[in-house]
Amino acid sequence: MSAYQSDIATQDSMGHQGFTLVTGTSAQTSGYIAIQTITATVISSIAGTGITGTWSGTTIPAGITIVGKISSFTLTSGAVIAYFARATT
């Protein structure tokens, strides 16, 4: 990985592209690099590169960060900070 690519990965992991608070149950489709729970949270669906498993009905405690290339997610309950992924061209 070149120094430039390393820098991009570091910036993304620190929320350089921005973030948003999500407390509702509508689908979030902006593309994300991480989701951090700030209250106990239930995710009804999540999609992205290499994401598998059944998520509905599983409560994720506050303070957990899910990292990956997340294309979309929907909450059943709870609140998260969703970190935007770098736009690809």
MONORPE-V483106 format. One line per field, one symbol per residue. ss: DSSP state (A for helix, B for strand, O for the rest). A space follows every 50 residues. Layout:
BEGIN
ss: ???
END
This chain:
BEGIN
ss: OOAAAAAAAAAAAOOOOOBBBBOOOOOBOOOBBBBBBOOOBBBBBBBBOO OOOOOOOOBBOOOOBBBBBBBBBBBBBOOBBBBBOOOOO
END
